[in-house]
Amino acid sequence: QSVLTQPPSVSGAPGQRVTISCTGTNSNIGAGFDVHWYQQFPGTAPKLLIYANTKRPSGVPDRFSGSKSGTSASLAISGLQAEDEADYYCQSYDSSLSADDFGTGTKVTVL
Amino acid sequence: QLQLQESGPGELMPSETLSLTCTVSGDYMSTNSFSWGWIRQPPGKGLEYIGTVYYSGNAYYNPSLQRRVTISLHTSRNQFSLKLTSVTAADTAVYYCARHVPGTGWYRGPNWFDPWGQGTLVTVSS
């Protein structure tokens, strides 16, 4: 049972902008712990996409951006491309669990 | 380039103990103060955090698994391991190991996971 909630799915046409929310509580995101995002294609391991709320690892296109406000965070994909079709997960630390947790996951579909 | 590789039995019977090893390429474990983690993913489901072992050897776990899980560091072999006791069908999953990278903000504990191993499927079935 994750403490971080994401929409099960989002979709958009090529070129559009989509956003994925990650809703937490005052014991994780709201407590100031950073949020990180991962991209996962079927049958492969997750890959770090955004770390420390807004930072992109080397090689990640600048179409991907992250933000955080209050008890929530968001991942935005601008200029949506067919290759962006994947599952996306947020992750943060939770002080009430004294452990990390992953979001419920969001499937992005390119129409 | 840092690489991680999981290894261990792919099938177990209920009530047995799951034992997996993650081998870290290069000399990262003895010369760097990183933490190392395990994450699993049941077929068709989301990611579940299992636990993390600090470079000191201390570990912390997902409360839902804490009674059954042990993560250990084997620095001299560039490995860390996962043991999960009394497995059931609900423990069937792809198990991933990953480096748990320390944060650079106010919270300097382990933050994000990068890189990840390719994962290994463990099936629990009678």
Interface residues (C-beta under 8 A of the other chain):
Chain A: Q1 S2 G32 F33 D34 H36 Y38 T44 A45 P46 K47 L48 Y51 A52 P57 Y89 Q91 Y93 L97 S98 A99 D100 D101 F102 G103 T104 G105
Chain B: G37 I39 G46 L47 E48 Y49 G51 T52 Y60 Y61 N62 P63 S64 Y96 V101 G103 T104 G105 W106 Y107 G109 P110 N111 W112 F113 D114 P115 W116 G117 Q118 G119
